[in-house]
Structures are given as structure tokens and as C-alpha cells.
Amino acid sequence: MPVTGWNEPFQVLMILMMFIGASPGSTGGGIKTTTFGILLLSVWAIARGKKEVVIMEREIARESVDKAFTVTVMALVLVFAATMTLMVLEGLPFMPVLFEVVSALATVGLTTGVTLQLSPLGLFIVSMLMFIGRIGVLSLVYFLAKEEKRHFRYMKEEILIG
């Protein structure tokens, strides 16, 4: 479905919705609505000086919060890297390429028509994004990460942020 007739503010809104994606258990892609919700709740908790993320009298496990941040940051890194690579390789403008990259990673199927202009390398990059989007960013992280076995712990250090 070509979206070239859509204005840029609507395309930006669609990029955000595609990036967030569907709910877990569905066939839709994106980082998932629950991941986005945990991010919002976590930011809200941190802004209020809380250490726990709580919703409806239930505390979200720290591991889930960490996974949500990991998935989102990895997805953002993939989107940024693929967008910059395609812009440099193909000489195409930012918005159509960003839309195409997020659509591919989120397995949406919408296009601005950029796909027809891509070289074989560009098509390979978009195909890899579709594959990563289908298996999930978290699965990719688990696949690439080696489990580190440590029998000791380092001293903790407080770092000033912001």
C-alpha cells in the first residue's frame, strides 16, 4: 500500500505506531504495546523517585523492565543504522527511508515506494530487517549475547545522570 499521498505529520505518527506495533501473542511486529507501556511506567516511576514500577497494585519485575529497555534500544539502534546506511548507499531522502525501515522491522507491509529504487544490497538490508522483525529483537539479542559466568561481583558505583 503506497503512502506517498500522506503528509509528513501523519507519516511520523504512523512511524511511531509501527515502531510500537501490536500486542504480544499476535502476529504483528514492533516492540509491542506492553514493552512501550513498561517504558512509560518506568520513566514515570523514575521521574517520581520510585525504584519499583507498579501498575494496578502489581510490581513489574526488574528483569521485565530491563528487557523492555533492551528491546527498545536495540530496535532504535537497528532503525538508526539501517536508515543511515540506506540513505548513504542509495542517496534517498530521510523520511521515505525511515518509513521503509520501520515498516520492514515492524513487519507492517506499508511502503513509500522506496523499495523499488533499492539496489540488491539495499534490498538485502530491508529483507534482514523483516527477518529480525519476524523473529523479534529480543530473540536476536539472546542469539548474539554470550552468557557470562562470573563467580564474583564488582563494587557498585553511583554515576550522576542528567
N, C-alpha and C positions, 0 to 999 in steps of 0.2 A: 504494500500500500504506500504509494508515494506521498510524502508530506511536504512537498516543496511549496504548496499554497498556504501553509500555516505561517503565521507571523512569528517573529523570534521570541517574544514573551511566552507564547503558547508552546513553542518548541522547548524552551527552558523548563517549563512546567512538566512537559512530557518526559524530558530527560530525567528530572527528579523522580517522577513516578515510575519510570522504567528502572532507574537505579534501585529504588526501594523494592519494587517488584511485588510479588504475590505472597501469600501466607504459606507457612511450612505445610508440607503434605500435599501441596498442589503441584501441578506440572509447570507453573510459572517460574520465571527466573528472578534475578535481582538478589539483593542482600537479604530479603524477606522482611515483612512487616514487623515481626517480633524482634528482629535484630535492631531495626530502626527504633522501635518502641523502647527497647532496653537502653539504647544510646541516649535517647531523650530523657528517660528516667534517671540514668546515671549522671548525665550532665546537670539535671535539676537537683539531684541529691548532693553532688559536689558543690554546686553553687550555694546550697543551703548549709554547707559544712557537715554533711552527714557522711558516714563511712559505708552505710548499707543502702542498697537500692531496694525500696519497698513499694509494692503496689497491692492494693486491696488486702491489707493485713498479711501479706506474704513477702518474705525477703527473697530476692533473686540471688542465686548462688554466685559467688565471686567468679567461678570458672565460666559461668554463662556470660557475665559482663565482659570478662577478658576475651572470650570467643567473639562476642559481638563487636568489640573494638578491633580485634584482629581481622575479622572478615571485612569490615568496612574499610579499614586502612589498606588491606591488600587489594580490595576491589578498586579503591581510589587510585592506588599506585598503578594497577593494570590499565585503568582508563586513561590516566595521565600519560603513561609510557606509550600506549598504543596510539593515542591521539597525536602526540608529538611525533612519533615515528611515521605515521601515515601522512601527517602534514608535511614533513620534510621529504619523505620518499616520493610522494605523489604531487606535491605542490598544490594542495587543495586548501580551501578556507576552513577556519576553525569550527564554526557551528555545524556545518554538514558532517564534518568528520567526527566531532564529538557525539552528535546524534547517532551516527552509524556505529560507533564503537560501543556506546552504552546499549544500543538496541541489540548488538551482537552478544555482548556479555550477559545481558539480561534475557536473552533468547526470546525477543519480542517479535521480530519479523518486520518491523517498520523500517523504511529507508527514505533517505533524501535523494536517492538516485546516484549516490557516490559509488556504490558497489560496481556499477557498470564501467566506471572510469579507472578502476584499480588495476595495477599490474599484477602479475602472478604472485609476487612477494606480498603485496597489499592484500590480495585475496587470501593468502595463507595466514596472515596476521588476523584477519577478520574471522576466518574459519577456526583458528586456535581460540579466539575469544568465545566463539559459540560453543566449542567443546568445553572450555573451562567453565562457562556459564551453565552448561548442562550438568557437569559433574559436581559443580559447586566450588566456590572459592575456598571454603574450609577444607574440603577434600584435597584440593591442591596443596594447601598449607601442610596438611598431615602427610601427604605424599613426599613433599620436598624436605620436611623437617626431620632431622635425626633426633632420636630421643637421647638426651644427655643423662648419663648415670653419674651422679655425684654423691659422695658419701660425707660431704661437709657443706657448710653454708658460709657465705661471705657476710661480713658486717654490713648492716643496713646504713644507708646514708640518706639524709633528707636534702633534697635539692629544691632551691627556690624556683618556682614556676610562675610565669606571667610577669 
